[in-house]
Amino acid sequence: MSVDQNARAQFIATGRLPSGSKRLVELDALRGIAIALVVAFHYLSAHAVPDQNVWLAALGQTFTAGWAGVDLFFVLSGFLIGSILLENAGAANFFQAFYVRRAARLLPLYLLVYLVYLLAKPLLLAHPTAAGQWLVQGSNGSLPDWSYLLYVQNIFQGFSSNWGGHWMAPTWSLAVEEQFYLVAPLLIFLVPRERLAVWLGGLILASLLCRCALLLGTADWIPGYVLLPSRADALLIGMAGALAVSDARCRQWLAAQRDWFGVGLRVTGALLVAVTIANVNSHHWLMATAGHTVIAVLSLIVIFAALFSDGWFCRVVLRNQYLIGLGQISYAVYLLHQPMQGLVALAADGRWVNLADRHDLSIAFLACVATVCLARISAVWLERPLLSLGHRVQFNKAGRVPQAA
């Protein structure tokens, strides 16, 4: 895989995302980092049994902050979707083109994973095993199957404090993003650009306050973690970043701050190390209040560093071909890694998914290999062809409609 650096230079010059086969590979690499963090957290940390093996316990502790990968995904999504919406605001088919292209990108694989889940669930329940229960019922029973189809599973998870079966459990974050996609185009369409920064700032603050209120009102971290109003701050911070780089003067200023972005990268790395050592997980009160907002701001700084800095992080890490390749299949990896973990455990011995011994570690390794292989197949044979089909619907900029004044 060759790394095309011209796409980044073009983006810095124009503020527009590259089209066609060109990609901002630095952002692909950030996706690769994000999905690696999430998979490492789920495979090595979330199900670790500390009192069984001291080495595996230390391995799990190493990736205890892997949940931050989801926060990075949210900010990346907000940044990229904000860039698309700002560039095409006022197009005559603004909403139609946006939703057709989003559906072509997200729905095919999601619906396939959901369909296989529906087919497998009765079979797993008819022949009960611990691994089968882990996949479709989890610790507290399954959620309504239709909730996944309508992208409202996060609402059930939030108000029941039940993740449901692990097969579909990670899709809560996809539900948050899909719900955000219903709001973001309206925000761009209705709010004049000169007032958009104020609106974004107010909504970010409102989201932070909502998360704090949910923690105080329910004494439970899960609602504030999975519901759109309390997690929109990360997506909106990403959109604020997109608004910043859409302005030529602001881009010039950001390009002049490249040395400071290096400082921001070091601060981000130090904070993640501190969070790991202190074992601050996603339901710690710090995270359940302002912590996710801080992580989102730092994630935006990392994105700016990827776009405007030429330091070692960009040269060595963000142009690494393996990270870029992983980032390009990250959506499929995210959807498939939990089902594959459970299915490999089911095929091996049917035990509940844990990380207590070397046998469990081998299951995690095999599941990781199988996930990446399937994700690659999905990208080549399913996602890319349908995405190309969806992109035939172009934004009609020639027939612009007036935005709100």
C-alpha positions as CSV (number, residue, x, y, z in Angstrom):
1,M,0.0,0.0,0.0
2,S,1.4,3.3,-1.0
3,V,0.8,6.4,1.2
4,D,-0.5,9.4,-0.7
5,Q,0.6,12.5,1.1
6,N,-0.9,14.8,-1.5
7,A,-4.4,14.3,-0.1
8,R,-3.4,15.9,3.2
9,A,-1.8,18.8,1.4
10,Q,-4.9,19.3,-0.7
11,F,-7.1,19.2,2.4
12,I,-4.9,21.8,4.2
13,A,-5.0,24.1,1.2
14,T,-8.8,23.8,0.5
15,G,-10.4,22.5,3.7
16,R,-12.2,19.9,1.5
17,L,-12.1,16.2,2.0
18,P,-10.5,14.3,-1.0
19,S,-12.8,12.6,-3.4
20,G,-12.6,9.5,-5.5
21,S,-9.9,7.0,-4.6
22,K,-7.8,9.5,-2.5
23,R,-8.0,9.3,1.2
24,L,-6.7,11.1,4.2
25,V,-4.6,8.1,5.3
26,E,-3.6,9.8,8.5
27,L,-7.2,9.7,9.6
28,D,-7.4,6.1,8.5
29,A,-4.4,5.4,10.8
30,L,-6.3,7.1,13.7
31,R,-9.2,4.8,13.0
32,G,-6.7,1.9,13.2
33,I,-5.5,3.1,16.6
34,A,-9.1,3.5,17.8
35,I,-10.2,0.0,16.7
36,A,-7.0,-1.5,18.1
37,L,-7.8,0.1,21.5
38,V,-11.4,-1.1,21.5
39,V,-10.5,-4.7,20.5
40,A,-7.7,-4.9,23.0
41,F,-10.0,-3.6,25.7
42,H,-12.8,-6.2,24.9
43,Y,-10.4,-9.1,24.3
44,L,-7.8,-8.5,27.1
45,S,-9.2,-6.2,29.7
46,A,-13.0,-6.3,29.9
47,H,-13.2,-10.0,30.7
48,A,-9.9,-10.4,32.5
49,V,-10.0,-12.5,35.7
50,P,-7.2,-10.8,37.8
51,D,-7.0,-13.5,40.5
52,Q,-6.3,-16.3,38.0
53,N,-3.1,-15.3,36.3
54,V,-0.8,-12.5,37.3
55,W,0.6,-12.0,33.8
56,L,-2.8,-11.9,32.1
57,A,-4.0,-9.6,34.8
58,A,-1.1,-7.2,33.9
59,L,-2.0,-7.6,30.2
60,G,-5.6,-6.6,31.0
61,Q,-4.4,-3.7,33.1
62,T,-2.3,-2.4,30.2
63,F,-5.4,-2.0,28.0
64,T,-7.8,-0.8,30.7
65,A,-8.1,2.6,29.0
66,G,-9.0,1.0,25.6
67,W,-12.6,2.2,26.0
68,A,-11.1,5.6,24.9
69,G,-11.1,4.3,21.3
70,V,-14.8,4.8,21.1
71,D,-14.4,8.4,22.2
72,L,-11.8,8.9,19.4
73,F,-14.3,7.2,16.9
74,F,-17.0,9.7,18.0
75,V,-14.8,12.7,17.4
76,L,-13.5,11.4,14.1
77,S,-17.1,10.8,13.0
78,G,-18.2,14.3,14.0
79,F,-15.2,15.8,12.2
80,L,-15.7,13.9,9.0
81,I,-19.5,14.2,8.9
82,G,-19.2,17.9,9.8
83,S,-16.7,18.4,7.0
84,I,-19.1,16.7,4.5
85,L,-22.1,18.7,5.7
86,L,-20.4,22.0,5.7
87,E,-18.9,21.5,2.3
88,N,-22.3,20.6,0.8
89,A,-24.6,22.8,2.8
90,G,-27.3,24.3,0.6
91,A,-27.2,21.6,-2.1
92,A,-30.6,21.1,-3.6
93,N,-30.6,17.4,-2.6
94,F,-28.7,18.0,0.7
95,F,-30.6,15.6,2.8
96,Q,-31.3,13.0,0.2
97,A,-27.6,12.7,-0.9
98,F,-26.4,12.6,2.7
99,Y,-28.7,9.9,3.8
100,V,-28.3,7.7,0.7
101,R,-24.5,7.8,1.0
102,R,-24.6,7.1,4.8
103,A,-27.0,4.2,4.3
104,A,-24.7,2.7,1.6
105,R,-21.8,3.0,3.9
106,L,-23.3,1.7,7.2
107,L,-26.4,-0.4,6.6
108,P,-25.3,-3.4,4.4
109,L,-22.8,-5.0,6.8
110,Y,-24.8,-4.0,9.9
111,L,-28.0,-5.6,8.5
112,L,-26.0,-8.7,7.6
113,V,-24.6,-9.1,11.1
114,Y,-28.1,-8.5,12.5
115,L,-29.6,-11.1,10.2
116,V,-27.1,-13.7,11.2
117,Y,-27.7,-12.8,14.9
118,L,-31.5,-13.4,14.4
119,L,-30.8,-16.8,12.7
120,A,-28.3,-17.9,15.3
121,K,-30.1,-16.8,18.4
122,P,-32.8,-19.6,18.5
123,L,-30.2,-22.2,17.7
124,L,-27.9,-21.0,20.6
125,L,-30.9,-20.9,23.0
126,A,-32.1,-24.4,21.9
127,H,-28.6,-25.8,22.7
128,P,-27.6,-23.9,25.7
129,T,-23.9,-23.3,26.4
130,A,-22.2,-20.6,28.4
131,A,-20.6,-19.1,25.3
132,G,-24.0,-19.1,23.5
133,Q,-25.6,-17.3,26.4
134,W,-22.7,-14.8,26.4
135,L,-23.4,-14.1,22.7
136,V,-27.2,-13.6,22.8
137,Q,-28.3,-13.0,26.4
138,G,-25.3,-11.7,28.3
139,S,-25.5,-11.5,32.0
140,N,-29.0,-10.1,32.4
141,G,-31.0,-11.3,29.4
142,S,-31.4,-10.1,25.8
143,L,-32.8,-6.8,24.6
144,P,-35.7,-6.7,22.2
145,D,-34.5,-7.8,18.8
146,W,-36.3,-5.0,17.0
147,S,-34.4,-2.4,19.0
148,Y,-31.3,-3.2,17.0
149,L,-33.1,-2.8,13.7
150,L,-34.3,0.7,14.7
151,Y,-31.0,1.8,16.3
152,V,-32.6,2.4,19.7
153,Q,-30.8,-0.4,21.5
154,N,-28.7,2.2,23.4
155,I,-32.0,3.6,24.9
156,F,-32.9,0.1,26.3
157,Q,-29.3,-0.4,27.5
158,G,-29.3,3.0,29.2
159,F,-32.6,2.7,31.1
160,S,-32.3,-1.0,32.0
161,S,-28.5,-1.0,32.7
162,N,-28.4,-4.2,30.6
163,W,-26.0,-4.6,27.7
164,G,-27.9,-7.6,26.3
165,G,-26.0,-10.3,24.4
166,H,-22.5,-9.5,23.4
167,W,-23.1,-10.3,19.8
168,M,-24.8,-6.9,19.3
169,A,-23.7,-5.1,22.5
170,P,-21.1,-2.8,20.9
171,T,-23.6,-1.5,18.5
172,W,-24.8,1.0,21.1
173,S,-22.2,3.5,19.8
174,L,-23.5,3.0,16.2
175,A,-27.0,3.8,17.5
176,V,-25.6,7.0,19.0
177,E,-24.1,8.0,15.7
178,E,-27.2,7.1,13.7
179,Q,-29.3,9.2,16.0
180,F,-26.8,12.0,15.7
181,Y,-27.1,11.8,11.9
182,L,-30.8,12.7,12.2
183,V,-29.8,16.0,14.0
184,A,-26.5,17.1,12.5
185,P,-27.8,17.9,9.0
186,L,-30.7,19.9,10.4
187,L,-28.2,21.8,12.6
188,I,-26.0,22.7,9.6
189,F,-29.0,23.5,7.4
190,L,-30.9,25.7,9.9
191,V,-28.1,27.5,11.7
192,P,-26.2,30.3,9.8
193,R,-22.5,29.4,9.6
194,E,-21.5,32.6,11.4
195,R,-23.5,31.5,14.5
196,L,-22.7,27.8,14.3
197,A,-19.7,28.0,16.7
198,V,-21.9,29.5,19.4
199,W,-24.5,26.8,18.9
200,L,-21.9,24.0,19.0
201,G,-20.4,25.4,22.1
202,G,-23.8,25.6,23.8
203,L,-24.7,22.1,22.8
204,I,-21.4,20.7,24.0
205,L,-21.9,22.3,27.4
206,A,-25.5,21.0,27.5
207,S,-24.3,17.5,26.7
208,L,-21.8,17.6,29.5
209,L,-24.4,18.8,32.0
210,C,-26.8,16.1,30.8
211,R,-24.2,13.4,31.6
212,C,-23.7,14.8,35.0
213,A,-27.4,15.1,35.6
214,L,-28.0,11.5,34.6
215,L,-25.3,10.3,37.0
216,L,-26.8,12.3,39.8
217,G,-30.3,11.3,39.0
218,T,-29.9,7.6,38.4
219,A,-26.7,6.9,40.5
220,D,-25.7,4.8,37.4
221,W,-23.0,5.5,34.9
222,I,-24.6,3.6,32.0
223,P,-27.3,6.0,30.9
224,G,-24.8,8.8,30.6
225,Y,-22.5,6.6,28.7
226,V,-24.8,5.3,26.0
227,L,-27.5,7.9,25.4
228,L,-27.1,10.5,22.6
229,P,-27.9,13.7,24.7
230,S,-25.1,12.8,27.1
231,R,-22.5,11.6,24.5
232,A,-23.2,14.2,21.8
233,D,-20.4,16.4,23.1
234,A,-17.7,14.2,21.4
235,L,-19.5,14.3,18.1
236,L,-20.1,18.0,18.4
237,I,-16.5,18.7,19.3
238,G,-15.5,16.9,16.1
239,M,-18.0,19.1,14.2
240,A,-16.4,22.1,15.8
241,G,-13.1,21.0,14.5
242,A,-14.6,20.6,11.0
243,L,-16.0,24.1,11.2
244,A,-12.5,25.4,12.2
245,V,-10.7,23.9,9.3
246,S,-13.4,25.0,6.8
247,D,-12.2,28.6,7.4
248,A,-9.0,29.5,5.5
249,R,-7.6,31.9,8.1
250,C,-8.3,29.3,10.9
251,R,-6.5,26.6,8.8
252,Q,-3.5,28.9,8.5
253,W,-3.5,29.5,12.2
254,L,-3.8,25.8,13.0
255,A,-0.9,25.1,10.6
256,A,1.2,27.6,12.5
257,Q,0.6,25.7,15.8
258,R,2.1,22.4,14.7
259,D,4.7,22.5,17.5
260,W,1.9,22.9,20.1
261,F,0.2,19.9,18.7
262,G,3.2,17.9,19.5
263,V,2.8,19.1,23.1
264,G,-0.9,18.1,22.9
265,L,0.1,14.6,21.8
266,R,2.5,14.2,24.7
267,V,-0.2,15.4,27.2
268,T,-2.7,13.0,25.6
269,G,-0.3,10.1,25.9
270,A,0.6,11.0,29.5
271,L,-3.1,11.2,30.5
272,L,-3.8,7.8,29.0
273,V,-0.9,6.3,30.9
274,A,-2.1,8.0,34.1
275,V,-5.7,6.7,33.5
276,T,-4.3,3.2,32.9
277,I,-2.1,3.2,36.0
278,A,-5.0,4.6,38.2
279,N,-7.4,2.1,36.6
280,V,-9.9,4.8,35.7
281,N,-12.4,2.9,33.7
282,S,-15.4,4.2,31.7
283,H,-17.7,4.1,34.8
284,H,-15.4,6.0,37.1
285,W,-17.1,9.2,38.3
286,L,-14.4,11.3,36.6
287,M,-15.4,9.8,33.2
288,A,-19.1,9.8,34.0
289,T,-18.9,13.6,34.4
290,A,-16.3,15.7,32.6
291,G,-13.8,13.0,31.6
292,H,-15.3,12.1,28.3
293,T,-15.4,15.7,27.3
294,V,-11.7,16.1,28.1
295,I,-10.9,12.9,26.1
296,A,-12.9,14.3,23.2
297,V,-11.0,17.6,23.2
298,L,-7.7,15.7,23.3
299,S,-8.9,13.5,20.5
300,L,-9.5,16.6,18.4
301,I,-6.0,17.8,19.2
302,V,-4.7,14.4,17.9
303,I,-6.7,14.9,14.7
304,F,-5.3,18.4,14.2
305,A,-1.8,17.0,14.8
306,A,-2.5,14.3,12.1
307,L,-3.6,17.0,9.7
308,F,-1.1,19.8,10.3
309,S,1.9,18.4,12.0
310,D,4.9,16.6,10.5
311,G,6.4,15.3,13.7
312,W,7.4,11.7,14.4
313,F,3.8,10.7,15.3
314,C,2.6,11.7,11.8
315,R,5.7,10.4,10.0
316,V,6.1,7.1,11.8
317,V,2.7,6.2,13.3
318,L,0.1,7.7,11.1
319,R,1.8,6.6,7.9
320,N,2.2,3.1,9.0
321,Q,0.7,0.9,6.4
322,Y,-0.7,-1.7,8.8
323,L,-2.5,0.9,10.9
324,I,-3.9,2.5,7.7
325,G,-5.1,-0.8,6.5
326,L,-6.7,-1.6,9.8
327,G,-8.4,1.7,9.9
328,Q,-9.9,1.1,6.4
329,I,-11.6,-2.0,7.7
330,S,-12.3,-0.7,11.2
331,Y,-16.1,-0.6,10.8
332,A,-16.3,-4.3,10.0
333,V,-13.8,-5.1,12.7
334,Y,-16.0,-3.2,15.2
335,L,-19.1,-5.1,14.2
336,L,-17.5,-8.5,14.0
337,H,-15.0,-8.7,16.9
338,Q,-17.5,-9.6,19.6
339,P,-19.5,-12.2,17.6
340,M,-16.2,-13.8,16.6
341,Q,-14.9,-13.9,20.2
342,G,-18.0,-15.7,21.3
343,L,-18.2,-18.1,18.3
344,V,-14.6,-19.1,18.7
345,A,-15.2,-19.8,22.4
346,L,-18.2,-21.8,21.4
347,A,-16.3,-23.9,19.0
348,A,-13.4,-24.4,21.4
349,D,-15.2,-25.5,24.6
350,G,-18.4,-23.5,25.0
351,R,-17.2,-21.7,28.2
352,W,-18.2,-18.2,29.1
353,V,-15.8,-15.7,27.6
354,N,-13.2,-14.8,30.1
355,L,-9.4,-14.2,30.1
356,A,-8.2,-16.4,32.9
357,D,-5.6,-18.7,31.4
358,R,-3.5,-19.3,28.2
359,H,-6.4,-21.2,26.7
360,D,-8.5,-18.1,26.9
361,L,-5.7,-16.0,25.4
362,S,-5.5,-18.4,22.4
363,I,-9.2,-18.0,21.9
364,A,-8.8,-14.2,21.8
365,F,-5.9,-14.5,19.4
366,L,-7.9,-16.8,17.0
367,A,-10.9,-14.5,17.2
368,C,-8.7,-11.5,16.4
369,V,-7.3,-13.2,13.3
370,A,-10.7,-14.4,12.2
371,T,-12.2,-10.9,12.7
372,V,-9.5,-9.2,10.6
373,C,-9.9,-11.8,7.8
374,L,-13.7,-11.5,7.7
375,A,-13.5,-7.7,7.9
376,R,-11.1,-7.7,4.9
377,I,-13.5,-9.9,2.9
378,S,-16.4,-7.6,3.8
379,A,-14.5,-4.5,2.8
380,V,-13.6,-5.9,-0.6
381,W,-16.8,-7.8,-1.6
382,L,-19.6,-6.0,0.3
383,E,-18.8,-2.6,1.6
384,R,-16.8,-1.0,-1.1
385,P,-19.0,-2.0,-4.1
386,L,-22.1,-0.8,-2.3
387,L,-20.4,2.4,-1.1
388,S,-19.4,3.1,-4.8
389,L,-23.1,2.5,-5.7
390,G,-24.3,5.0,-3.0
391,H,-21.8,7.6,-4.1
392,R,-23.4,7.8,-7.5
393,V,-25.8,10.1,-5.7
394,Q,-23.9,13.3,-5.8
395,F,-24.6,16.5,-3.9
396,N,-26.3,18.9,-6.4
397,K,-24.4,22.1,-5.7
398,A,-25.6,23.7,-8.9
399,G,-29.1,23.9,-7.5
400,R,-28.4,25.3,-4.1
401,V,-31.2,26.3,-1.8
402,P,-30.9,29.2,0.6
403,Q,-29.9,28.4,4.2
404,A,-31.3,30.1,7.3
405,A,-30.3,33.8,7.5
